[in-house]
Amino acid sequence: MRKFVTVVLVLVVALVGFTNPTSPSVETAAAVTTGRPLPSWAKSASIYEVNIRSFTTAGTFKAFKAHLPRLKKLGVKILWLMPIHPISETKRIGSLGSPYAVANYKQVNPDMGTNADFLSLVKAAHASGFKVVLDWVANHTGWDNVWMSNPSWYTRNNAGVIQPPNQDWLDVADLNYSNADMRAAMLDAMKYWVTTFDIDGFRCDYANGVPTAAWEEAARQLDAIKPMFMLAESEGVADELNSAFNANYSWSLLSRLNSVANTSDPDASYLTSTLDSLTYTYENGSFPVTFITNHDQNSWNGTEYERLHGFVNRFSALYFTVPGMPLIYSGQEVGFKRRLQFFDKDSITWPKSSSMTTFYTKLVSLKTKNPALWNGSAGGELVQYDGTNAKVLTYSRQKGSSKVVVAINLGASKAKTTIDTGSAFKGYYYDYSTGKKFKVTSSRMTISVPASGFVIYSTALVK
């Protein structure tokens, strides 16, 4: 959804579950500290956001299915499909409307194909080793959603008029989570896609607009069918990550990277506190999803090339190696440099080849092969270093015998820095860029970094 942060809404909405109007309060939900189990297949996974409508000229499930072999070579594990439901026509913006204005939770958008087409796509994805995650819009619906026959399922003003969630999203109507029937219908719809189409998880749009206890109840019942991967489009609502979600968004990291890329003469101190937060903000096995672009950023704030300029490659190396699950958006892997229309038909131009495909394939491979970079508690904590060169950001991660050391040059000239990693980081490494194996014999490590470049030393060889 178009990004909008409303902390007040989380505090005001009564925290109730999908099925029980007397669900626990915020305090009860926050007391859950055991953490949400992560499906084993997600431990080393990278996630790919699929914009079905814009992925091909046809904009269909069948047309997208032809890209599965290419995405398998890219190495991503999870395919997150942006909303696949019919789009409301009432109060529609643009010729096609927002995919987040859902008209029916139990149907597929006929412009994309049929139920059989979608099932065929899911089966083909599974056969290729992918997991499929659906975008789920639980906070609001379109204005001609089939649920509109139940006005009490929506938020209404004193005159009984159904309201939008806020004045920026006038094409959707806000749902009323104090209504038990609506909550039951929402959970039933989510379960439908798991039992009928065997999907593997949900990316939950504007998750902090929905009571945490509702998400916890949904996760509990969905997990009873099969282990789910649950991703919240939110940040800073810690109780969501206890038992409702495995991961949420690293909006703060993206914001900081955008800022640094547009700062004159930045140094490593500009990123220190933000990177620290990727460790201390998350506990009990939860983690952020990291990214430099997605559908919101691309359509509303510009492509990664518009925002990050010459930092795209460096910050890609960063977001793939800091704690979190890295996300690639449709077209990012080929260096697509145009904003996609959000409310109208638009299509990605796919080149026959691209150096960026090789670039991202190698980063995905590094993520997959080096357990130090795995997700949540499966991976290692991030340790930053005060190197001898302020222009070079340096950090490491370690999980058992698996290690990685990263140096990112924030300057435009080649640089050299020395860091003290301690005796634990002695041993053999591979230079990520050259594949050359070398041995570190001292606790002090001197790293030469190309101008506007990065260096990665990894105990796992990546070709």
C-alpha positions as CSV (number, residue, x, y, z in Angstrom):
1,M,0.0,0.0,0.0
2,R,1.1,3.6,-0.4
3,K,3.2,4.1,2.8
4,F,1.4,5.9,5.6
5,V,2.3,5.7,9.3
6,T,-0.4,6.1,11.9
7,V,0.8,5.2,15.3
8,V,-2.3,6.7,16.9
9,L,-4.5,4.2,15.2
10,V,-2.7,1.3,16.8
11,L,-3.3,2.9,20.2
12,V,-6.9,3.8,19.7
13,V,-8.2,0.6,18.0
14,A,-9.4,-1.9,20.5
15,L,-7.1,-4.9,20.3
16,V,-9.4,-7.8,19.4
17,G,-8.9,-11.1,17.5
18,F,-10.3,-12.3,14.3
19,T,-12.7,-14.7,16.0
20,N,-13.0,-13.5,19.6
21,P,-14.4,-10.1,20.6
22,T,-12.9,-10.4,24.0
23,S,-9.3,-11.1,22.8
24,P,-6.4,-10.0,25.0
25,S,-5.2,-6.4,25.3
26,V,-1.9,-4.9,24.0
27,E,-0.2,-5.8,27.3
28,T,-1.2,-9.4,27.0
29,A,0.0,-9.7,23.4
30,A,3.3,-8.0,24.3
31,A,3.9,-10.5,27.0
32,V,4.4,-13.3,24.5
33,T,8.2,-13.7,24.4
34,T,8.8,-17.2,22.9
35,G,8.9,-15.9,19.4
36,R,7.3,-17.1,16.2
37,P,8.8,-20.3,14.6
38,L,10.4,-19.7,11.2
39,P,9.7,-22.3,8.6
40,S,13.0,-24.1,7.9
41,W,12.8,-23.2,4.2
42,A,12.9,-19.5,5.1
43,K,16.1,-19.5,7.1
44,S,18.4,-18.7,4.2
45,A,15.8,-17.3,1.8
46,S,15.7,-14.1,-0.2
47,I,12.3,-12.7,-1.2
48,Y,11.2,-11.5,-4.6
49,E,8.2,-9.1,-5.0
50,V,6.1,-9.9,-8.0
51,N,4.0,-7.2,-9.6
52,I,1.9,-9.5,-11.8
53,R,0.1,-6.7,-13.5
54,S,3.3,-5.0,-14.7
55,F,5.5,-8.0,-15.0
56,T,4.5,-8.7,-18.6
57,T,2.5,-7.0,-21.3
58,A,-0.3,-9.6,-20.8
59,G,-0.2,-9.1,-17.0
60,T,-1.4,-12.6,-16.3
61,F,-0.5,-15.6,-14.2
62,K,0.3,-17.6,-17.4
63,A,2.7,-15.0,-18.7
64,F,4.5,-14.7,-15.4
65,K,4.9,-18.4,-15.1
66,A,7.3,-18.3,-18.1
67,H,9.7,-16.3,-15.9
68,L,10.0,-19.0,-13.2
69,P,13.1,-20.6,-14.8
70,R,14.9,-17.2,-14.9
71,L,14.0,-16.4,-11.3
72,K,15.2,-19.8,-10.2
73,K,18.6,-19.0,-11.7
74,L,18.5,-15.7,-9.8
75,G,18.3,-17.9,-6.6
76,V,15.4,-16.3,-4.7
77,K,13.3,-18.6,-2.6
78,I,10.1,-16.7,-1.8
79,L,7.8,-15.2,-4.4
80,W,5.6,-12.5,-2.9
81,L,2.7,-11.8,-5.2
82,M,1.2,-8.3,-4.9
83,P,-2.6,-8.5,-4.5
84,I,-4.2,-10.9,-7.0
85,H,-7.9,-10.1,-6.2
86,P,-10.5,-8.3,-8.2
87,I,-10.2,-4.5,-7.9
88,S,-13.2,-2.3,-6.9
89,E,-14.6,0.0,-9.5
90,T,-16.3,2.4,-7.1
91,K,-14.0,5.3,-6.3
92,R,-11.3,3.7,-8.4
93,I,-8.3,5.8,-9.1
94,G,-6.9,5.5,-12.7
95,S,-8.0,3.1,-15.3
96,L,-7.2,-0.1,-13.4
97,G,-7.2,1.1,-9.8
98,S,-5.1,0.1,-6.8
99,P,-4.6,-3.6,-6.3
100,Y,-5.0,-2.8,-2.6
101,A,-8.7,-1.9,-3.2
102,V,-10.0,-5.5,-2.9
103,A,-13.4,-6.3,-4.3
104,N,-13.6,-9.9,-3.2
105,Y,-11.1,-11.8,-1.0
106,K,-12.0,-15.2,-2.4
107,Q,-11.6,-14.5,-6.1
108,V,-8.7,-13.8,-8.5
109,N,-8.6,-10.7,-10.7
110,P,-10.0,-11.9,-14.0
111,D,-7.5,-9.7,-15.8
112,M,-4.8,-12.0,-14.4
113,G,-6.5,-15.2,-15.2
114,T,-8.7,-17.9,-13.6
115,N,-8.5,-20.0,-10.4
116,A,-7.1,-22.8,-12.5
117,D,-4.4,-20.5,-13.9
118,F,-3.4,-19.4,-10.4
119,L,-3.3,-22.9,-9.1
120,S,-1.2,-23.9,-12.1
121,L,1.2,-21.1,-11.2
122,V,1.5,-22.1,-7.6
123,K,2.1,-25.7,-8.5
124,A,4.8,-24.8,-11.0
125,A,6.4,-22.5,-8.5
126,H,6.5,-25.2,-5.9
127,A,7.9,-27.7,-8.4
128,S,10.7,-25.2,-9.1
129,G,11.5,-25.0,-5.4
130,F,9.8,-21.6,-4.7
131,K,7.5,-20.7,-1.9
132,V,4.5,-18.5,-2.6
133,V,3.4,-15.7,-0.4
134,L,0.2,-13.7,-1.0
135,D,-0.2,-9.9,-0.3
136,W,-3.1,-9.6,2.1
137,V,-5.0,-6.4,2.7
138,A,-6.8,-6.8,6.0
139,N,-7.2,-3.2,7.1
140,H,-9.6,-2.1,4.4
141,T,-11.5,-3.1,1.2
142,G,-12.6,-1.4,-2.0
143,W,-16.0,0.4,-1.9
144,D,-17.9,-2.2,-3.8
145,N,-16.5,-5.2,-2.0
146,V,-19.0,-8.0,-1.4
147,W,-18.8,-7.2,2.3
148,M,-20.5,-3.8,1.8
149,S,-23.8,-5.6,2.3
150,N,-22.8,-5.6,6.0
151,P,-22.3,-2.0,6.9
152,S,-21.4,-2.9,10.5
153,W,-18.3,-4.6,9.3
154,Y,-16.9,-1.1,8.5
155,T,-15.8,1.9,10.4
156,R,-18.7,4.5,10.4
157,N,-19.0,8.0,11.6
158,N,-21.8,9.3,13.9
159,A,-24.1,9.6,10.9
160,G,-23.5,5.9,10.0
161,V,-21.5,6.7,6.9
162,I,-18.6,4.3,6.1
163,Q,-15.2,5.9,6.4
164,P,-11.9,5.6,4.6
165,P,-8.8,4.7,6.8
166,N,-7.5,8.3,6.3
167,Q,-7.8,11.2,3.8
168,D,-4.9,9.9,1.7
169,W,-6.7,6.5,0.9
170,L,-10.1,7.6,-0.4
171,D,-10.4,4.6,-2.7
172,V,-10.8,2.2,0.2
173,A,-13.1,1.7,3.2
174,D,-11.8,1.0,6.7
175,L,-12.8,-2.3,8.3
176,N,-14.3,-2.5,11.8
177,Y,-12.3,-5.0,13.9
178,S,-14.8,-4.8,16.8
179,N,-17.2,-6.8,14.7
180,A,-16.7,-10.6,15.3
181,D,-18.5,-11.6,12.1
182,M,-16.1,-9.6,10.0
183,R,-13.1,-11.0,11.8
184,A,-14.3,-14.5,11.3
185,A,-14.9,-13.9,7.6
186,M,-11.4,-12.4,7.2
187,L,-9.8,-15.4,8.8
188,D,-11.9,-17.8,6.7
189,A,-10.8,-16.0,3.5
190,M,-7.1,-16.3,4.5
191,K,-7.5,-20.0,5.2
192,Y,-9.2,-20.5,1.8
193,W,-6.0,-19.6,0.0
194,V,-4.0,-22.0,2.0
195,T,-6.4,-24.9,1.8
196,T,-7.4,-24.4,-1.8
197,F,-4.2,-23.2,-3.4
198,D,-1.5,-24.3,-0.9
199,I,0.1,-20.9,-0.5
200,D,2.9,-20.6,2.0
201,G,2.4,-17.4,3.8
202,F,1.2,-13.8,3.7
203,R,2.7,-10.4,3.4
204,C,0.2,-8.3,5.4
205,D,-0.4,-4.8,4.1
206,Y,-0.5,-2.0,6.6
207,A,-0.3,-4.6,9.4
208,N,-0.2,-2.1,12.2
209,G,-3.7,-0.9,11.2
210,V,-5.1,-4.2,12.4
211,P,-5.1,-5.3,16.1
212,T,-2.1,-7.4,17.0
213,A,-4.3,-10.1,18.7
214,A,-6.2,-10.5,15.4
215,W,-2.9,-11.3,13.6
216,E,-1.9,-13.7,16.4
217,E,-5.1,-15.6,16.1
218,A,-4.7,-15.7,12.3
219,A,-1.2,-17.0,12.6
220,R,-2.2,-19.7,15.1
221,Q,-5.0,-21.0,12.9
222,L,-3.1,-20.8,9.7
223,D,-0.1,-22.6,11.2
224,A,-2.4,-25.4,12.2
225,I,-2.9,-26.0,8.4
226,K,0.8,-25.7,7.5
227,P,3.8,-23.6,8.8
228,M,3.4,-20.1,7.5
229,F,5.9,-17.3,6.7
230,M,4.2,-14.1,8.0
231,L,5.6,-10.7,7.0
232,A,4.2,-7.4,8.3
233,E,4.3,-4.2,6.4
234,S,5.0,-2.2,9.5
235,E,7.9,-1.1,11.7
236,G,8.2,-0.3,15.3
237,V,5.3,-2.4,16.7
238,A,7.3,-4.9,18.6
239,D,4.5,-7.1,20.0
240,E,3.5,-8.0,16.4
241,L,6.8,-9.9,16.1
242,N,6.3,-12.2,19.1
243,S,3.8,-14.7,17.7
244,A,2.0,-13.0,14.8
245,F,4.9,-12.3,12.4
246,N,8.3,-13.6,11.5
247,A,9.5,-10.3,10.0
248,N,8.6,-6.7,9.3
249,Y,9.9,-3.9,7.2
250,S,13.2,-2.0,7.6
251,W,11.8,1.3,6.6
252,S,14.3,3.1,8.8
253,L,17.3,1.5,7.0
254,L,15.9,2.5,3.6
255,S,15.3,6.0,4.8
256,R,18.8,6.3,6.1
257,L,20.3,4.9,2.9
258,N,18.3,7.4,0.9
259,S,19.5,10.2,3.1
260,V,23.2,9.2,3.0
261,A,23.1,8.9,-0.8
262,N,22.0,12.5,-1.0
263,T,24.4,13.8,1.6
264,S,27.6,15.6,0.7
265,D,30.7,13.7,1.8
266,P,29.1,11.1,4.1
267,D,31.1,8.9,6.4
268,A,30.5,5.6,8.3
269,S,29.1,7.4,11.3
270,Y,26.0,8.3,9.3
271,L,25.0,4.6,9.3
272,T,26.2,3.3,12.7
273,S,23.1,3.7,14.8
274,T,20.8,2.5,12.0
275,L,22.8,-0.7,11.6
276,D,22.9,-1.2,15.3
277,S,19.1,-1.1,15.4
278,L,18.9,-4.1,13.1
279,T,20.3,-6.2,16.0
280,Y,18.8,-4.7,19.1
281,T,15.3,-4.0,17.7
282,Y,14.7,-7.7,16.9
283,E,14.6,-10.6,19.3
284,N,13.1,-14.0,19.6
285,G,14.2,-15.0,16.1
286,S,12.4,-12.1,14.3
287,F,14.1,-10.0,11.7
288,P,13.6,-7.2,9.2
289,V,13.1,-7.5,5.5
290,T,15.7,-5.2,3.9
291,F,15.4,-3.5,0.5
292,I,16.3,-0.5,-1.6
293,T,13.2,-0.6,-3.7
294,N,9.7,-2.0,-3.7
295,H,6.4,-1.1,-5.4
296,D,5.8,1.9,-3.0
297,Q,9.3,3.3,-3.5
298,N,9.3,2.8,-7.2
299,S,6.0,4.3,-8.0
300,W,5.9,7.2,-5.4
301,N,9.5,8.1,-4.5
302,G,11.4,7.0,-7.5
303,T,13.6,4.1,-8.7
304,E,16.7,3.2,-6.7
305,Y,18.7,5.0,-9.3
306,E,16.8,8.2,-8.7
307,R,17.2,8.0,-5.0
308,L,20.5,6.3,-4.4
309,H,22.4,7.5,-7.5
310,G,25.9,6.0,-7.6
311,F,25.3,4.1,-4.3
312,V,23.0,1.4,-5.8
313,N,25.6,-1.3,-5.9
314,R,27.3,-0.5,-2.6
315,F,24.0,-0.3,-0.8
316,S,22.8,-3.5,-2.4
317,A,25.9,-5.2,-1.0
318,L,24.9,-3.7,2.4
319,Y,21.3,-4.7,2.5
320,F,22.2,-8.3,1.5
321,T,24.8,-8.6,4.3
322,V,23.2,-6.9,7.3
323,P,20.7,-8.8,9.4
324,G,17.5,-9.4,7.6
325,M,15.9,-11.0,4.6
326,P,16.8,-9.2,1.4
327,L,14.0,-8.3,-1.1
328,I,14.3,-7.8,-4.8
329,Y,11.5,-6.0,-6.6
330,S,10.2,-6.8,-10.1
331,G,12.8,-5.5,-12.6
332,Q,15.4,-4.6,-10.1
333,E,17.5,-7.6,-11.1
334,V,17.9,-6.2,-14.6
335,G,18.5,-2.6,-13.6
336,F,15.0,-1.4,-14.7
337,K,15.2,2.4,-14.4
338,R,11.7,3.7,-14.7
339,R,8.8,4.3,-12.3
340,L,5.9,2.0,-12.9
341,Q,2.4,3.4,-13.1
342,F,0.5,2.3,-10.0
343,F,-3.1,2.8,-11.1
344,D,-2.8,2.2,-14.8
345,K,-1.4,-0.5,-17.1
346,D,2.3,-0.4,-17.4
347,S,4.9,-3.1,-18.2
348,I,8.5,-3.8,-17.4
349,T,10.9,-3.9,-20.4
350,W,13.0,-7.1,-20.0
351,P,16.4,-6.9,-21.7
352,K,17.9,-10.1,-23.1
353,S,20.8,-9.8,-20.6
354,S,21.9,-7.4,-17.9
355,S,25.0,-7.1,-15.8
356,M,22.7,-6.4,-12.8
357,T,21.3,-9.9,-13.1
358,T,24.8,-11.3,-12.6
359,F,25.3,-8.8,-9.7
360,Y,22.2,-9.8,-7.8
361,T,22.5,-13.5,-8.6
362,K,25.9,-13.5,-6.8
363,L,24.6,-11.6,-3.8
364,V,21.7,-14.0,-3.5
365,S,24.1,-16.9,-3.7
366,L,26.3,-15.4,-1.0
367,K,23.2,-15.0,1.3
368,T,22.3,-18.6,0.7
369,K,25.7,-20.2,1.0
370,N,27.0,-18.4,4.1
371,P,25.1,-19.2,7.3
372,A,26.4,-16.1,8.9
373,L,24.0,-14.2,6.7
374,W,21.0,-16.3,7.3
375,N,17.7,-14.9,8.7
376,G,16.9,-14.3,12.3
377,S,18.5,-16.5,14.9
378,A,19.7,-18.8,12.1
379,G,22.3,-16.1,11.2
380,G,24.9,-14.1,13.0
381,E,24.8,-10.8,14.8
382,L,26.2,-7.7,13.2
383,V,29.4,-6.3,14.8
384,Q,30.6,-2.9,13.6
385,Y,34.2,-1.7,13.8
386,D,35.9,1.7,14.3
387,G,38.3,1.5,11.4
388,T,41.2,3.8,10.7
389,N,39.3,5.4,7.8
390,A,36.1,7.2,8.5
391,K,34.9,6.9,4.9
392,V,34.8,3.1,5.1
393,L,31.9,1.4,6.9
394,T,33.1,-2.0,8.3
395,Y,31.2,-4.8,10.0
396,S,31.2,-8.6,10.4
397,R,28.8,-11.4,11.1
398,Q,29.6,-14.9,12.4
399,K,27.6,-18.0,12.9
400,G,29.8,-20.9,14.1
401,S,32.6,-21.3,11.7
402,S,30.8,-19.3,9.0
403,K,32.0,-15.7,8.8
404,V,31.8,-12.6,6.7
405,V,33.6,-9.3,6.8
406,V,32.2,-6.3,4.8
407,A,33.8,-3.0,4.0
408,I,31.8,-0.3,2.1
409,N,33.5,2.8,0.8
410,L,31.2,5.8,1.1
411,G,33.7,8.0,-0.7
412,A,34.5,8.5,-4.4
413,S,38.2,7.7,-4.1
414,K,39.9,4.3,-3.3
415,A,40.4,3.8,0.4
416,K,42.2,1.7,2.9
417,T,41.2,0.9,6.4
418,T,42.4,-1.2,9.3
419,I,40.1,-2.9,11.8
420,D,40.6,-5.1,14.8
421,T,38.3,-8.1,14.5
422,G,39.9,-10.1,17.3
423,S,41.3,-13.6,17.1
424,A,37.9,-15.2,16.2
425,F,38.3,-13.9,12.7
426,K,41.6,-15.5,11.9
427,G,41.5,-18.2,9.2
428,Y,40.8,-18.6,5.6
429,Y,38.5,-16.4,3.5
430,Y,37.5,-15.9,-0.1
431,D,37.5,-12.5,-1.7
432,Y,34.0,-12.1,-3.0
433,S,35.0,-10.1,-6.1
434,T,37.9,-12.3,-7.2
435,G,37.2,-15.7,-5.6
436,K,40.8,-15.7,-4.4
437,K,41.4,-17.7,-1.2
438,F,43.7,-16.1,1.5
439,K,44.5,-16.5,5.1
440,V,44.1,-13.9,7.9
441,T,46.8,-14.5,10.5
442,S,46.4,-11.4,12.7
443,S,43.5,-9.9,14.7
444,R,44.1,-6.7,12.8
445,M,42.8,-6.7,9.2
446,T,43.7,-4.1,6.6
447,I,41.3,-3.8,3.7
448,S,41.7,-1.9,0.5
449,V,38.4,-0.8,-1.0
450,P,37.9,0.5,-4.6
451,A,36.5,4.0,-5.2
452,S,32.7,3.9,-4.7
453,G,33.0,0.2,-4.1
454,F,32.8,-2.5,-1.5
455,V,34.8,-5.5,-0.3
456,I,33.4,-8.8,1.1
457,Y,35.5,-11.5,2.7
458,S,33.5,-14.7,3.1
459,T,34.3,-18.2,4.5
460,A,32.0,-19.5,1.8
461,L,33.1,-19.4,-1.8
462,V,30.7,-17.7,-4.2
463,K,31.3,-17.8,-8.0
